Amino acid sequence: MRELGDVLAETREVAERTEHQMRQFFPIRPHGRPAPVPAPR
């Protein structure tokens, strides 16, 4: 049986990895608003 602390630590790691990956596609400015999408050329 897994310890509760292990589950929480694993959940936190997955959340941090997911956030990092999402920021590559949806950059967020420090004040919390998304960065503008560049206009197509």
Helices and strands as residue ranges (DSSP letters): H 4-25
